[in-house]
Amino acid sequence: MSTPSIARPTSLKFSRSPIFITGKNNTVSTDDLYSMNFELYLYGGLRTAVPIDPNYELQKDYAVNRTINFELSNLIKDYFSHTPSIYNSVGIVESPEGEIAWVNYIGTWTYSNAGGSPTTASHTSGNTYAFLSTEGWSPIPDYNNPNYTGYPYFVSRPRYVMPDAYEVLPISNFGTSAVNRLEIVWSDGEQGNFEWSGGFQPPNYSLYAERAVCYWGVGPQNLNDLLELDSLLKPENHECGESYVLNFYNDLDELVHSETYTLTCECKYTPYQIAFVNRYGMMDYMTWFKRSDEEIAFTTDTYKASIYQDGFTSASVESRVYTDFNINGRKSVTLNSDWVDEVYKYVLEDILMSKEVWILEGADWLAVNPERSTLNMKKEVNEKMINYTMKFTYAVDDRPLIR
C-alpha cells in the first residue's frame, strides 16, 4: 500500500527565500497524484487560533513526475511589518505584532494507490503543520531555505555603541531549550563576572508567535534604565573604552551565544544610529561614528510665461518669463563607520538588502534608503584597517506638500 507524502517546513522559514510545500506519490510505478489544494492562513498570536477565513486558496490539478509543488514566499511576505522604536525596550519584550507569523495550510489531495481508483483525503488539518516565518532571507549557499533553529537572529559582531545609546538583540525563545539566563562580564577586571537573571526572564512561548523571538534590552542605556540591575553592572558606572560581554544560557545551562559591546565616545563628530530589518527578518542596529556629510537635492518643474509688450512699453525684467513650481528637495547623508571588524561586511550586506532602513534624529526614526550600488566587502588581510562609507537618502521629501 502506498499513499502520498508531503515535504513541508518544520521550523522557522524566511519569506524572502523560496518556501515549498510539495506533495509526491511515486512509491510504485502505478501510483499517481491528480490534484492538491489547500487554504493558506497567515496570523499572529497562538498557533491554535486559526482565523475563520484564509488569506489564500490554492489548487493545482496537474502533477509533474507525480509531484505537485507550491512555492509560498511571495504570498507570505506581504504580511510583515516592522518598527525600529522597539530599540529602547527595558528588560525582555516579545516581538511586535506583524514581525513573526504563523503559516498554516489545510487541504486535501486526490491520488491513486498503485493504480486503484482515485482517492481524496486530507493531507493536513487543524494547526498541526503550522510553521513560523519572518521576513528574512537565506544567503548563498542556502538556496533551499533551510529551517532556522539558531539562537541569535542577527549577524554576531563586536558592537560599538555610545554610552547613552539604546539597542536590543533578538534572541530565539522557542525550540528545544529557550534562553533564560544572562551573564554580564565587564572588561575592567575589578568587578569580575556578574550573573543576574531576576526579572530578566523572557515571556512563556507556549506556541505564541510574537514570543518565539524576544528582544533583550542590552544596550548601555537599556541596562541603565533597568531598575533591578545591580549598579556594578550598569554601563553608567563604567568608562568609555570598557566593554562588556553578554553570555546567553539556555534552560539546560548551556552557553548558546556571546556578544560584546564596547562603550565608544566620539569627541569630534556626531554619531548616527541606523536601524534596519536584517537577514533574519528582525530589527538590528548599527552606529556610525565618524565624519558625516549632508546634502539636499532639489527638484522643480518650469513653465514659460507669455509676457505682453507693445511699442510704448519697455519689457520689465521684474516679470518672470520662466517660472518654477512644484519645488521640493530630498536630503541625504553620507556616513563613515569608524574602524570595524571584517564581519561587518555582512552587516553592510544586510543594510543594502533590507527593504526598510531608518536613521535616528533626536527621538524620531526617519525612513531612509541606502544608496545601493557595489559593496566592496573588505578583508583585514587586504585592508589592515577597515572603514565603510555609505550614503543614505531620506525616503520622504523635505516638504510633505507641494504648493
C-alpha positions as CSV (number, residue, x, y, z in Angstrom):
1,M,0.0,0.0,0.0
2,S,1.3,3.5,-0.9
3,T,0.0,6.9,-0.1
4,P,1.3,10.4,-0.9
5,S,4.0,12.0,1.2
6,I,4.4,15.8,1.9
7,A,7.5,17.9,2.2
8,R,6.9,20.9,4.4
9,P,8.7,23.4,6.7
10,T,9.1,22.1,10.3
11,S,10.6,25.2,12.0
12,L,11.1,28.9,11.2
13,K,11.4,29.9,7.5
14,F,12.4,33.1,5.8
15,S,9.8,34.6,3.4
16,R,12.3,36.3,1.1
17,S,13.6,32.9,0.1
18,P,11.7,30.0,-1.5
19,I,9.3,28.2,0.8
20,F,8.0,24.9,-0.6
21,I,5.1,22.7,0.2
22,T,5.3,19.6,-2.0
23,G,3.2,16.5,-2.4
24,K,4.5,13.4,-4.0
25,N,3.1,9.9,-4.8
26,N,5.6,7.7,-6.6
27,T,6.4,4.7,-4.3
28,V,5.5,2.3,-7.1
29,S,5.2,2.9,-10.8
30,T,1.4,2.7,-10.9
31,D,0.9,5.4,-8.2
32,D,-0.4,8.8,-9.3
33,L,-1.2,12.2,-7.9
34,Y,-4.0,14.0,-9.6
35,S,-4.6,17.2,-7.6
36,M,-3.7,19.0,-4.4
37,N,-5.3,22.1,-2.8
38,F,-5.2,23.9,0.5
39,E,-6.2,27.1,2.3
40,L,-3.4,29.3,3.5
41,Y,-3.6,31.2,6.8
42,L,-1.2,33.9,8.0
43,Y,-1.7,35.1,11.6
44,G,0.0,36.0,14.8
45,G,-0.8,35.1,18.4
46,L,-1.5,31.5,19.4
47,R,-0.9,28.8,16.8
48,T,-4.3,27.2,17.7
49,A,-6.1,30.5,17.0
50,V,-6.5,29.8,13.2
51,P,-8.6,32.6,11.6
52,I,-12.0,31.7,10.2
53,D,-11.2,33.0,6.7
54,P,-8.0,32.0,4.8
55,N,-5.7,34.6,3.2
56,Y,-5.4,32.4,0.0
57,E,-6.9,29.4,-1.5
58,L,-4.6,27.4,-3.7
59,Q,-5.1,24.4,-6.1
60,K,-3.3,22.5,-8.7
61,D,-4.9,19.9,-10.9
62,Y,-1.7,18.6,-12.5
63,A,1.4,16.8,-11.4
64,V,5.0,16.7,-12.8
65,N,6.5,13.2,-12.3
66,R,3.7,12.5,-9.8
67,T,4.7,15.6,-7.8
68,I,2.8,18.8,-7.1
69,N,4.7,21.8,-5.8
70,F,3.6,25.1,-4.2
71,E,6.1,28.0,-3.6
72,L,4.6,30.3,-0.9
73,S,7.1,33.0,-0.2
74,N,5.5,35.7,-2.5
75,L,2.2,35.2,-0.7
76,I,3.7,35.3,2.8
77,K,6.0,38.3,2.5
78,D,3.1,40.8,2.4
79,Y,2.1,40.0,5.9
80,F,5.0,41.6,7.7
81,S,5.5,45.0,9.3
82,H,8.3,46.4,11.5
83,T,9.0,49.2,13.9
84,P,12.5,50.5,14.9
85,S,11.1,52.1,18.0
86,I,11.5,48.9,20.0
87,Y,15.2,49.9,20.5
88,N,14.6,51.4,23.9
89,S,12.9,48.5,25.5
90,V,13.8,47.7,29.1
91,G,14.2,44.0,30.1
92,I,12.9,41.4,27.7
93,V,9.9,42.1,25.4
94,E,8.2,40.0,22.8
95,S,8.4,40.8,19.1
96,P,6.0,43.5,17.9
97,E,2.8,42.3,16.1
98,G,3.4,41.7,12.4
99,E,7.1,40.7,12.7
100,I,6.6,36.9,13.0
101,A,3.7,35.0,11.5
102,W,2.2,31.5,11.8
103,V,1.8,30.0,8.3
104,N,-0.9,27.3,8.4
105,Y,-2.2,25.3,5.5
106,I,-5.2,22.9,5.5
107,G,-6.2,20.9,2.4
108,T,-6.8,17.7,0.5
109,W,-5.3,15.7,-2.3
110,T,-6.6,13.2,-4.8
111,Y,-4.3,10.3,-5.7
112,S,-4.2,6.7,-6.9
113,N,-2.8,4.0,-4.8
114,A,-1.0,1.5,-7.1
115,G,-3.3,2.1,-9.9
116,G,-6.5,1.9,-7.9
117,S,-9.5,4.2,-8.1
118,P,-8.9,7.9,-7.2
119,T,-9.0,8.6,-3.5
120,T,-9.5,12.1,-2.0
121,A,-8.2,12.6,1.5
122,S,-6.9,15.3,3.8
123,H,-3.1,16.0,3.8
124,T,-3.4,18.5,6.7
125,S,-6.0,19.7,9.2
126,G,-6.2,21.9,12.2
127,N,-2.9,23.6,13.1
128,T,-0.7,20.5,13.3
129,Y,1.6,21.6,10.4
130,A,1.7,25.4,11.1
131,F,5.2,26.8,11.0
132,L,6.7,30.2,11.8
133,S,8.0,32.7,9.3
134,T,9.8,36.1,9.3
135,E,10.7,38.5,6.5
136,G,14.2,37.1,6.3
137,W,16.3,35.7,3.5
138,S,18.9,32.8,3.2
139,P,22.2,33.7,1.6
140,I,24.4,31.5,-0.6
141,P,24.7,28.5,-0.5
142,D,21.3,28.0,1.3
143,Y,19.2,28.2,-1.8
144,N,16.7,25.7,-0.3
145,N,15.9,28.0,2.7
146,P,16.6,25.5,5.5
147,N,14.7,25.6,8.7
148,Y,16.4,28.1,11.0
149,T,17.0,26.8,14.5
150,G,19.7,29.0,15.8
151,Y,19.6,31.4,18.8
152,P,20.8,34.8,17.6
153,Y,18.6,36.5,15.0
154,F,21.4,38.9,13.9
155,V,24.9,38.9,12.4
156,S,27.1,38.5,15.5
157,R,29.9,41.0,15.7
158,P,31.8,43.3,18.1
159,R,29.3,46.2,18.7
160,Y,30.5,49.7,19.3
161,V,27.9,51.9,21.0
162,M,27.7,55.3,22.6
163,P,27.5,55.2,26.4
164,D,23.9,56.6,26.4
165,A,22.7,54.5,23.3
166,Y,19.8,52.2,23.3
167,E,20.0,48.8,21.5
168,V,18.2,45.5,21.6
169,L,19.1,42.0,20.5
170,P,16.6,39.5,19.0
171,I,17.1,36.0,20.6
172,S,15.3,32.8,19.9
173,N,12.7,31.9,22.6
174,F,11.4,28.6,21.2
175,G,12.8,25.2,20.3
176,T,14.2,22.5,22.5
177,S,15.5,24.9,25.1
178,A,14.9,28.6,25.4
179,V,17.4,31.2,26.6
180,N,16.6,32.1,30.2
181,R,19.8,33.5,31.8
182,L,22.1,36.4,31.0
183,E,25.6,36.7,32.3
184,I,27.4,40.1,32.0
185,V,31.2,40.2,32.1
186,W,33.0,43.6,32.2
187,S,36.5,44.1,30.9
188,D,37.9,46.2,33.7
189,G,38.8,43.2,35.8
190,E,37.7,44.8,39.1
191,Q,34.2,43.6,39.3
192,G,34.8,40.2,37.7
193,N,31.9,38.2,36.4
194,F,28.3,39.1,37.4
195,E,25.3,36.9,36.8
196,W,21.8,38.2,37.0
197,S,18.5,36.8,35.9
198,G,15.9,38.1,38.3
199,G,13.1,39.9,36.4
200,F,15.0,39.5,33.2
201,Q,13.1,36.4,32.0
202,P,11.5,36.0,28.6
203,P,7.8,35.5,28.4
204,N,6.5,32.0,28.2
205,Y,6.5,31.0,24.5
206,S,3.6,28.4,24.6
207,L,3.2,28.4,20.8
208,Y,2.7,32.2,20.7
209,A,4.2,33.7,17.6
210,E,5.3,37.1,19.0
211,R,7.1,35.3,21.8
212,A,9.1,33.0,19.5
213,V,11.8,35.6,19.2
214,C,12.2,38.1,22.1
215,Y,14.2,41.4,22.2
216,W,16.7,41.7,25.0
217,G,17.4,45.3,26.1
218,V,21.1,45.1,26.4
219,G,22.4,48.4,25.1
220,P,24.1,50.7,27.6
221,Q,21.0,52.9,28.3
222,N,18.7,49.9,28.3
223,L,20.7,48.4,31.1
224,N,21.0,51.7,32.9
225,D,17.2,52.0,32.9
226,L,16.7,48.6,34.3
227,L,16.0,49.3,38.0
228,E,16.6,45.7,39.2
229,L,20.1,45.5,37.7
230,D,23.0,45.7,40.2
231,S,24.7,49.1,39.9
232,L,28.1,47.4,39.3
233,L,26.7,46.0,36.0
234,K,25.3,49.3,34.8
235,P,27.3,51.0,32.0
236,E,26.8,54.4,33.6
237,N,29.3,53.2,36.2
238,H,32.0,52.3,33.6
239,E,34.2,54.4,31.4
240,C,34.5,54.8,27.6
241,G,36.7,52.2,26.1
242,E,35.5,49.5,28.5
243,S,33.5,46.6,27.1
244,Y,31.0,44.1,28.4
245,V,30.3,40.6,27.2
246,L,26.8,39.2,27.2
247,N,26.7,35.4,27.7
248,F,23.3,33.8,27.0
249,Y,22.5,30.5,28.6
250,N,19.6,28.2,27.9
251,D,17.4,26.3,30.4
252,L,20.0,23.5,30.2
253,D,22.6,26.0,31.5
254,E,24.4,25.7,28.2
255,L,26.2,28.8,26.8
256,V,24.5,29.4,23.4
257,H,25.7,32.8,22.4
258,S,28.1,35.6,23.4
259,E,28.0,39.2,22.1
260,T,30.4,42.1,23.0
261,Y,29.5,45.8,23.5
262,T,32.2,48.4,23.7
263,L,31.4,51.9,25.1
264,T,32.7,54.3,22.5
265,C,33.0,58.1,22.8
266,E,33.3,60.5,19.9
267,C,34.6,64.0,20.7
268,K,34.7,65.4,17.2
269,Y,31.9,64.0,15.0
270,T,28.2,63.5,15.5
271,P,27.4,59.7,15.6
272,Y,24.3,58.4,13.7
273,Q,22.4,55.3,14.6
274,I,20.9,53.3,11.8
275,A,18.1,50.7,12.2
276,F,17.3,48.1,9.6
277,V,15.5,44.8,9.1
278,N,18.3,42.2,8.9
279,R,18.6,38.9,7.1
280,Y,16.6,37.1,9.8
281,G,13.7,39.5,9.4
282,M,14.3,41.2,12.7
283,M,15.3,44.7,13.8
284,D,19.0,45.4,14.0
285,Y,21.1,48.5,14.7
286,M,24.5,50.0,13.9
287,T,26.1,53.2,15.0
288,W,28.2,55.2,12.5
289,F,30.7,57.3,14.5
290,K,32.9,59.3,12.1
291,R,32.6,62.0,9.5
292,S,29.1,62.7,8.1
293,D,28.2,64.9,5.1
294,E,24.7,66.2,4.5
295,E,23.3,67.4,1.2
296,I,19.9,68.1,-0.4
297,A,18.9,67.5,-4.0
298,F,16.2,69.8,-5.3
299,T,13.6,69.1,-8.0
300,T,11.4,71.5,-9.9
301,D,9.1,71.9,-12.9
302,T,9.3,75.0,-15.1
303,Y,6.9,76.8,-17.5
304,K,7.4,79.7,-19.8
305,A,5.0,82.6,-19.5
306,S,3.9,84.9,-22.3
307,I,4.9,88.5,-21.4
308,Y,2.9,91.3,-23.1
309,Q,4.9,94.0,-24.9
310,D,3.9,96.9,-27.2
311,G,5.6,99.9,-28.9
312,F,5.1,102.2,-26.0
313,T,6.1,99.9,-23.1
314,S,9.5,98.6,-22.2
315,A,9.7,94.9,-21.1
316,S,10.0,94.6,-17.3
317,V,12.8,92.3,-16.2
318,E,10.9,92.0,-12.9
319,S,8.3,89.9,-14.6
320,R,9.2,86.2,-15.0
321,V,9.3,84.6,-18.4
322,Y,10.4,81.3,-16.8
323,T,8.6,80.3,-13.6
324,D,9.5,77.4,-11.3
325,F,6.8,75.4,-9.5
326,N,6.5,72.1,-7.6
327,I,9.8,72.9,-5.9
328,N,10.9,70.3,-3.5
329,G,14.1,68.6,-2.1
330,R,15.3,65.3,-0.7
331,K,18.0,65.2,1.9
332,S,20.8,62.7,2.1
333,V,23.6,62.0,4.5
334,T,26.9,60.1,3.9
335,L,28.2,58.3,6.9
336,N,31.5,56.7,7.9
337,S,31.7,53.8,10.2
338,D,35.0,54.2,12.1
339,W,37.3,51.1,12.2
340,V,35.3,47.9,12.3
341,D,35.9,44.2,12.2
342,E,35.8,42.2,9.0
343,V,32.5,40.6,9.9
344,Y,30.8,44.0,9.3
345,K,30.8,43.2,5.6
346,Y,27.8,41.0,6.4
347,V,26.1,43.8,8.4
348,L,26.6,46.2,5.4
349,E,25.1,43.5,3.2
350,D,22.1,43.2,5.5
351,I,21.6,47.0,5.3
352,L,21.8,47.0,1.5
353,M,19.5,44.0,1.2
354,S,16.9,45.4,3.6
355,K,13.7,47.0,2.3
356,E,13.3,49.0,5.5
357,V,16.0,51.2,6.9
358,W,15.8,54.2,9.3
359,I,18.0,56.8,10.8
360,L,17.6,58.2,14.3
361,E,17.3,62.0,14.6
362,G,16.6,63.2,18.1
363,A,13.9,60.9,19.3
364,D,12.4,60.2,15.9
365,W,13.2,57.4,13.4
366,L,13.1,58.7,9.9
367,A,12.9,56.3,6.9
368,V,15.9,56.3,4.5
369,N,17.1,54.4,1.5
370,P,20.7,53.3,1.3
371,E,22.5,54.0,-1.9
372,R,22.5,50.5,-3.4
373,S,25.5,50.0,-5.7
374,T,28.6,47.9,-5.4
375,L,29.8,46.9,-1.9
376,N,33.5,46.3,-1.6
377,M,33.4,43.6,1.1
378,K,36.7,44.4,2.8
379,K,39.1,41.9,4.2
380,E,41.6,42.5,7.0
381,V,44.4,40.7,5.1
382,N,44.0,43.3,2.4
383,E,42.9,46.5,4.2
384,K,44.5,46.1,7.6
385,M,42.1,48.8,9.0
386,I,38.5,48.6,7.7
387,N,36.2,51.6,7.4
388,Y,33.0,51.8,5.4
389,T,31.3,54.8,3.8
390,M,27.6,54.7,2.9
391,K,25.1,57.2,1.6
392,F,21.5,57.3,2.9
393,T,18.8,59.3,1.2
394,Y,15.7,60.2,3.1
395,A,12.6,58.4,1.9
396,V,10.4,61.5,2.2
397,D,10.5,64.9,0.5
398,D,11.8,67.8,2.5
399,R,8.3,69.4,2.0
400,P,5.5,67.0,2.6
401,L,3.1,69.0,0.4
402,I,3.8,70.7,-2.9
403,R,2.0,74.0,-3.4
